Amino acid sequence: MTDTHFDVIILGAGPGGYLAAERLGHAGKKVLLIEENALGGTCLNVGCIPTKTLLAGAKNYLHAKEASQFGVDATGVTYDWARMQEWKNTVVSGLVAGVTATEKKAGVTVVNARGHLDGPGRVSADGIQYTCDHVIIATGSVPAVPPLPGVENNPALVDSTGILSLEEVPQRLAVIGGGVIGVEFASLYATLGSEVTVIEMTPEILPFMDDDMAAKMRGVTTGITFELGCRVESLDGATVHYSKGDEKKSVEADIVLMAVGRRPATQGWGAEEAGLEINRGIVVDDRMRTNLPNVWAIGDVTGRSLLAHAAYRMAEIAAANILDPQAHTSGEVMRWHTVPWAVFSIPEAAGVGLTESAAKREGRDVLVAKVPAQMSGRFIAENGFKAPGEAKILVDPTTHQVLGIHVLGAYAAEMIWGAQAVLEMELTVEDLRQVVFPHPTVSEVIREAAWAVTL
């Protein structure tokens, strides 16, 4: 007879769902993890990991073509798209197997089916109703597709999943949307030789990024035409019709990528019927509690921060609060303003905290300093004197607390965790100046930026 009662049932096995299951399982809880598709969710299977794997191939190709400045002759460099796809699939399947093994080791029961929330403490899947003490909703997000003429049943149109599996690199690619997804794929395919046009509605790409750094990134990204402040009107096959003010324009492509963002997956699994409060995403407090008793929500479905690493942290917070009924003593709360972001384009960019653009909009005074990445000897040695890169820091003029750190250039995503720790610990710029950075590393540009602040 099937045991149908669990301590915790989790709907969705993306980064948030599988990490929450692992944490709770190792803590001795009886956990059921329900996932309709493959373990790892969008991020592992058709998002973060496969995208970065293909980008790694593109970066290696670019580095080989530019190797002569470092004394390496690599003439006649080519890439093999089919082999890049094979490597992508190998990486994904290996990591999925790793997640599967991890859940097994944690004692988590996994059901491969579509789950349905029947109410607090009640979940059904594959014709079986399960009961539990706690439910964690981790259903993730889905690509947003605006209702434009020519979108329906258009074979030339792909989303972020479809563009990962193209049989060949398109000669011409049109990208609708200049956010993270759009910029990363534009960078990938432009590096491999596609003629890429990015059409963005706002005045600048990457709206969460500091305006001047976003403009600098756009200026150093080769092989991409950016059309900013434009509104897409319709699609005619692979031709995108758009307007810029009163001017009507169009671009012809072979493939069109719809990359206007993602929306929380709040439909089709009982959210509204169960009575969950929804405002774009499922409404949660800083401990990931919903309006229903013992029902928690984490990750993209909350609509708060659609990032895999944010989902990880939300999972840990929900798990900690489930394990500690007196959670007010644990200090496990979500601090949204210290969640870092990263764009894995060529070049990379990453940041955390307040931007100068946001400070200006808020009428807030800040001390700002920025330094070129060439202040790092390793950056020059590995990228050259002309490679784009800089670090920027924002400081409160009264308390000297560090409010934001932003980095453009190679390795930016690898060093931003340290900047996040600075904000998380509410360090002052004087505190940051006392941190010992290993030499020679690119991360030293953050130290240089701290010393460049005029107090």
JOJOHU-V811120 format. One record per residue. RES is the residue in three letters. PHI is phi in radians with two decimals (999 if undefined). PSI is psi as a letter, one per 20 degrees, with the letter a starting at -180 (none if undefined). NEAR is the number of other C-alpha atoms within 12 Angstrom. Layout:
res | phi | psi | near
RES | PHI | PSI | NEAR
RES | PHI | PSI | NEAR
//
This chain:
res | phi | psi | near
MET | 999 | p | 5
THR | -1.23 | p | 9
ASP | -1.40 | o | 15
THR | -1.92 | j | 25
HIS | -1.92 | p | 25
PHE | -2.29 | q | 29
ASP | -1.19 | g | 32
VAL | -2.43 | p | 43
ILE | -2.02 | p | 51
ILE | -2.06 | p | 56
LEU | -1.69 | o | 53
GLY | 1.94 | p | 49
ALA | -2.04 | l | 50
GLY | -1.37 | a | 47
PRO | -0.91 | g | 44
GLY | -1.16 | g | 48
GLY | -1.13 | g | 51
TYR | -1.27 | h | 53
LEU | -1.26 | h | 43
ALA | -1.05 | g | 48
ALA | -1.08 | g | 53
GLU | -1.09 | g | 38
ARG | -1.05 | g | 34
LEU | -1.23 | h | 39
GLY | -1.11 | g | 31
HIS | -1.16 | h | 21
ALA | -1.46 | j | 22
GLY | 1.70 | j | 19
LYS | -1.41 | q | 28
LYS | -1.51 | o | 31
VAL | -2.10 | p | 42
LEU | -2.01 | p | 45
LEU | -1.94 | o | 51
ILE | -1.91 | p | 43
GLU | -2.44 | p | 36
GLU | -1.26 | h | 27
ASN | -1.95 | b | 24
ALA | -1.41 | q | 30
LEU | -1.04 | q | 39
GLY | 1.86 | i | 41
GLY | 1.11 | a | 38
THR | -1.05 | g | 39
CYS | -0.95 | g | 36
LEU | -1.34 | h | 35
ASN | -1.61 | g | 35
VAL | -2.44 | k | 34
GLY | -2.46 | d | 37
CYS | -0.88 | g | 34
ILE | -1.21 | g | 31
PRO | -1.11 | h | 38
THR | -1.10 | g | 42
LYS | -1.20 | h | 35
THR | -1.16 | g | 32
LEU | -1.16 | h | 43
LEU | -1.11 | h | 36
ALA | -1.09 | g | 29
GLY | -1.10 | g | 30
ALA | -1.13 | h | 37
LYS | -1.15 | g | 29
ASN | -1.09 | h | 24
TYR | -1.10 | g | 29
LEU | -1.13 | g | 28
HIS | -1.09 | h | 27
ALA | -1.12 | g | 22
LYS | -1.17 | h | 23
GLU | -1.72 | j | 22
ALA | -1.21 | i | 21
SER | -1.08 | h | 16
GLN | -1.18 | i | 18
PHE | -1.77 | j | 17
GLY | 1.47 | j | 12
VAL | -2.01 | p | 12
ASP | -1.61 | o | 14
ALA | -2.26 | l | 18
THR | -1.24 | q | 13
GLY | 1.23 | k | 11
VAL | -1.22 | p | 18
THR | -2.31 | r | 20
TYR | -2.17 | q | 24
ASP | -2.06 | o | 19
TRP | -1.04 | g | 26
ALA | -1.11 | h | 18
ARG | -1.26 | h | 17
MET | -1.11 | h | 32
GLN | -1.16 | h | 29
GLU | -1.08 | g | 20
TRP | -1.13 | g | 23
LYS | -0.99 | g | 30
ASN | -1.14 | h | 24
THR | -1.14 | g | 20
VAL | -1.09 | g | 25
VAL | -1.11 | g | 31
SER | -1.12 | h | 22
GLY | -1.15 | g | 20
LEU | -1.26 | h | 24
VAL | -1.08 | g | 30
ALA | -1.08 | h | 19
GLY | -1.13 | g | 18
VAL | -1.12 | g | 30
THR | -1.01 | g | 30
ALA | -1.15 | h | 19
THR | -1.14 | g | 25
GLU | -1.15 | h | 33
LYS | -1.11 | g | 21
LYS | -1.09 | h | 19
ALA | -1.42 | i | 27
GLY | 1.36 | k | 23
VAL | -1.44 | p | 36
THR | -1.51 | p | 34
VAL | -1.96 | p | 37
VAL | -2.05 | p | 30
ASN | -1.61 | n | 20
ALA | -2.87 | r | 24
ARG | -1.51 | p | 27
GLY | -1.56 | q | 38
HIS | -2.40 | p | 38
LEU | -1.42 | o | 40
ASP | -1.60 | i | 27
GLY | 2.61 | r | 30
PRO | -0.96 | p | 31
GLY | 1.41 | j | 30
ARG | -2.40 | p | 32
VAL | -2.40 | p | 39
SER | -2.07 | q | 31
ALA | -2.77 | p | 30
ASP | 0.96 | l | 16
GLY | 1.41 | j | 13
ILE | -2.02 | p | 21
GLN | -1.72 | p | 22
TYR | -1.89 | q | 35
THR | -2.08 | q | 28
CYS | -2.82 | r | 30
ASP | -1.49 | h | 28
HIS | -2.42 | q | 40
VAL | -2.11 | p | 47
ILE | -1.99 | p | 57
ILE | -1.60 | p | 57
ALA | -2.47 | l | 52
THR | -1.42 | i | 49
GLY | 1.35 | b | 46
SER | -2.51 | r | 36
VAL | -2.32 | q | 28
PRO | -1.05 | p | 28
ALA | -1.48 | p | 24
VAL | -2.24 | o | 23
PRO | -1.19 | q | 23
PRO | -1.37 | m | 14
LEU | -1.61 | q | 22
PRO | -1.02 | p | 19
GLY | 1.60 | j | 23
VAL | -1.43 | g | 29
GLU | -1.10 | p | 17
ASN | 0.95 | k | 13
ASN | -1.70 | o | 23
PRO | -1.18 | i | 20
ALA | -1.51 | i | 30
LEU | -1.71 | p | 34
VAL | -2.27 | q | 33
ASP | -1.81 | a | 35
SER | -1.15 | h | 38
THR | -1.39 | g | 29
GLY | -1.11 | h | 24
ILE | -1.28 | i | 36
LEU | -1.30 | i | 35
SER | -2.08 | k | 25
LEU | -1.08 | q | 25
GLU | -1.28 | h | 16
GLU | -2.62 | q | 23
VAL | -1.29 | p | 31
PRO | -1.22 | q | 28
GLN | -1.20 | h | 21
ARG | -2.28 | p | 30
LEU | -2.24 | p | 42
ALA | -1.86 | p | 48
VAL | -2.03 | p | 52
ILE | -1.66 | o | 53
GLY | 2.07 | p | 43
GLY | -1.92 | k | 43
GLY | -1.50 | a | 38
VAL | -1.04 | g | 38
ILE | -1.07 | g | 40
GLY | -1.10 | g | 42
VAL | -1.21 | g | 51
GLU | -1.12 | g | 46
PHE | -1.23 | h | 49
ALA | -1.05 | g | 52
SER | -1.12 | g | 45
LEU | -1.02 | g | 44
TYR | -1.30 | h | 44
ALA | -1.14 | h | 35
THR | -1.11 | h | 36
LEU | -1.55 | j | 37
GLY | 1.89 | i | 25
SER | -1.23 | q | 28
GLU | -1.54 | o | 30
VAL | -1.95 | p | 40
THR | -2.15 | p | 39
VAL | -1.86 | p | 50
ILE | -1.91 | o | 42
GLU | -2.17 | p | 34
MET | -1.33 | h | 28
THR | -1.46 | r | 24
PRO | -1.21 | i | 22
GLU | -2.57 | q | 31
ILE | -1.28 | r | 40
LEU | 0.83 | m | 37
PRO | -1.08 | i | 25
PHE | -1.43 | i | 30
MET | -1.54 | q | 37
ASP | -1.04 | p | 37
ASP | -0.97 | g | 24
ASP | -1.22 | h | 27
MET | -1.28 | h | 37
ALA | -1.09 | g | 37
ALA | -1.13 | h | 20
LYS | -1.16 | g | 26
MET | -1.04 | g | 37
ARG | -1.05 | h | 35
GLY | -1.23 | h | 20
VAL | -1.79 | i | 24
THR | -1.46 | o | 34
THR | -1.53 | q | 28
GLY | 1.41 | j | 26
ILE | -2.18 | p | 34
THR | -1.72 | p | 28
PHE | -1.82 | p | 36
GLU | -1.91 | o | 31
LEU | -1.77 | q | 29
GLY | 1.13 | k | 23
CYS | -2.05 | q | 29
ARG | -2.02 | p | 30
VAL | -1.27 | p | 38
GLU | -1.72 | g | 26
SER | -2.92 | r | 27
LEU | -2.11 | p | 34
ASP | -2.19 | n | 27
GLY | 1.13 | c | 25
ALA | -1.72 | j | 29
THR | -1.75 | p | 32
VAL | -1.82 | p | 39
HIS | -1.76 | p | 29
TYR | -2.57 | r | 31
SER | -2.24 | q | 22
LYS | -2.24 | n | 21
GLY | 1.17 | c | 13
ASP | -1.59 | i | 10
GLU | -1.51 | p | 14
LYS | -1.65 | p | 16
LYS | -2.37 | r | 21
SER | -2.69 | q | 25
VAL | -2.38 | p | 33
GLU | -1.68 | p | 24
ALA | -2.45 | r | 28
ASP | -1.71 | h | 29
ILE | -2.36 | q | 38
VAL | -2.05 | p | 44
LEU | -1.75 | p | 48
MET | -1.56 | o | 42
ALA | -2.35 | l | 36
VAL | -1.58 | j | 33
GLY | 2.03 | a | 30
ARG | -2.23 | q | 33
ARG | -2.20 | q | 28
PRO | -0.99 | p | 33
ALA | -1.50 | n | 33
THR | -1.82 | j | 36
GLN | -2.00 | q | 24
GLY | 1.59 | j | 16
TRP | -2.36 | j | 30
GLY | 1.70 | j | 27
ALA | -1.04 | g | 37
GLU | -1.20 | g | 22
GLU | -1.10 | h | 17
ALA | -1.36 | i | 25
GLY | 1.68 | j | 21
LEU | -1.19 | p | 33
GLU | -1.34 | p | 25
ILE | -2.20 | p | 26
ASN | -2.39 | n | 18
ARG | 1.23 | f | 20
GLY | -2.00 | a | 33
ILE | -1.24 | p | 39
VAL | -1.31 | p | 31
VAL | -2.32 | q | 35
ASP | -1.62 | a | 25
ASP | -1.35 | j | 27
ARG | -1.94 | j | 34
MET | 1.28 | k | 43
ARG | -1.49 | p | 34
THR | -1.61 | a | 32
ASN | -1.34 | i | 23
LEU | -1.66 | q | 28
PRO | -1.10 | p | 22
ASN | 1.04 | k | 31
VAL | -2.04 | p | 42
TRP | -2.03 | q | 48
ALA | -2.40 | p | 51
ILE | -2.46 | q | 55
GLY | 1.40 | b | 51
ASP | -1.01 | h | 44
VAL | -1.10 | i | 45
THR | -1.35 | h | 41
GLY | 1.28 | j | 31
ARG | -1.51 | g | 34
SER | -2.69 | o | 33
LEU | -1.49 | m | 39
LEU | -2.36 | q | 36
ALA | -1.08 | h | 37
HIS | -1.23 | h | 27
ALA | -1.18 | h | 34
ALA | -1.10 | h | 41
TYR | -0.99 | g | 33
ARG | -1.17 | h | 34
MET | -1.06 | h | 46
ALA | -1.08 | g | 44
GLU | -1.13 | h | 36
ILE | -1.21 | g | 37
ALA | -1.06 | g | 47
ALA | -1.09 | g | 47
ALA | -1.10 | h | 32
ASN | -1.29 | h | 32
ILE | -1.20 | g | 35
LEU | -1.28 | h | 27
ASP | -2.05 | n | 18
PRO | -1.03 | h | 16
GLN | -1.71 | l | 12
ALA | -1.11 | i | 20
HIS | -1.14 | i | 15
THR | -1.65 | i | 11
SER | -1.53 | h | 17
GLY | 1.27 | j | 17
GLU | -1.48 | n | 26
VAL | -2.30 | q | 27
MET | -1.51 | p | 30
ARG | -1.84 | n | 27
TRP | -1.09 | h | 28
HIS | -1.30 | i | 24
THR | -1.87 | j | 31
VAL | -1.38 | o | 35
PRO | -1.38 | r | 41
TRP | -2.20 | q | 41
ALA | -2.61 | q | 40
VAL | -2.08 | o | 42
PHE | -1.65 | l | 37
SER | -1.52 | a | 42
ILE | -2.10 | n | 44
PRO | -1.46 | r | 40
GLU | -1.35 | r | 41
ALA | -2.63 | q | 42
ALA | -2.75 | q | 43
GLY | -2.90 | r | 45
VAL | -2.68 | q | 40
GLY | 1.50 | b | 39
LEU | -1.19 | q | 39
THR | -1.79 | q | 38
GLU | -1.12 | h | 35
SER | -1.07 | g | 25
ALA | -1.15 | h | 22
ALA | -1.07 | g | 22
LYS | -1.14 | g | 17
ARG | -1.11 | h | 13
GLU | -1.47 | i | 12
GLY | 1.18 | k | 10
ARG | -1.75 | p | 20
ASP | -1.40 | p | 22
VAL | -2.49 | q | 29
LEU | -1.60 | p | 32
VAL | -2.21 | p | 35
ALA | -2.48 | q | 32
LYS | -2.49 | q | 33
VAL | -2.34 | q | 30
PRO | -1.29 | q | 32
ALA | -1.10 | i | 38
GLN | -1.19 | i | 32
MET | -1.29 | i | 28
SER | -1.70 | p | 33
GLY | -1.09 | h | 21
ARG | -1.17 | h | 22
PHE | -1.04 | g | 30
ILE | -1.15 | g | 25
ALA | -1.03 | h | 20
GLU | -1.76 | i | 25
ASN | -2.23 | i | 27
GLY | 1.71 | r | 24
PHE | -1.30 | h | 19
LYS | -1.74 | i | 17
ALA | -1.11 | p | 26
PRO | -1.24 | q | 32
GLY | 3.02 | q | 41
GLU | -2.88 | r | 41
ALA | -2.18 | q | 46
LYS | -2.37 | p | 45
ILE | -2.32 | q | 44
LEU | -2.11 | p | 46
VAL | -2.33 | q | 41
ASP | -1.20 | p | 29
PRO | -1.21 | i | 19
THR | -1.65 | g | 15
THR | -1.57 | i | 19
HIS | 1.17 | j | 28
GLN | -1.20 | p | 30
VAL | -1.29 | p | 42
LEU | -1.84 | h | 42
GLY | -2.91 | q | 50
ILE | -2.40 | p | 52
HIS | -2.38 | p | 52
VAL | -2.32 | p | 53
LEU | -2.09 | p | 50
GLY | 2.20 | r | 46
ALA | -0.96 | p | 39
TYR | 1.29 | j | 33
ALA | -0.97 | g | 40
ALA | -1.18 | h | 30
GLU | -1.35 | i | 25
MET | -1.86 | i | 34
ILE | -1.26 | i | 38
TRP | -1.08 | h | 28
GLY | -1.15 | h | 32
ALA | -1.13 | h | 45
GLN | -1.07 | g | 34
ALA | -1.12 | h | 28
VAL | -1.04 | g | 36
LEU | -1.25 | h | 35
GLU | -1.08 | h | 25
MET | -1.57 | j | 18
GLU | 0.96 | l | 25
LEU | -1.30 | q | 26
THR | -1.53 | r | 31
VAL | -1.16 | h | 39
GLU | -1.13 | h | 24
ASP | -1.07 | g | 22
LEU | -1.10 | h | 34
ARG | -1.12 | h | 23
GLN | -1.52 | i | 15
VAL | -1.25 | p | 22
VAL | -1.59 | o | 16
PHE | -1.66 | p | 19
PRO | -1.10 | q | 15
HIS | -2.16 | p | 15
PRO | -1.62 | p | 18
THR | -2.33 | q | 27
VAL | -1.21 | h | 36
SER | -1.06 | i | 41
GLU | -1.07 | i | 36
VAL | -1.13 | h | 44
ILE | -1.19 | g | 48
ARG | -1.09 | g | 39
GLU | -1.07 | h | 32
ALA | -1.13 | h | 36
ALA | -1.09 | g | 40
TRP | -1.30 | i | 28
ALA | -1.42 | i | 26
VAL | -1.24 | p | 30
THR | -1.60 | o | 19
LEU | -1.55 | none | 20
//
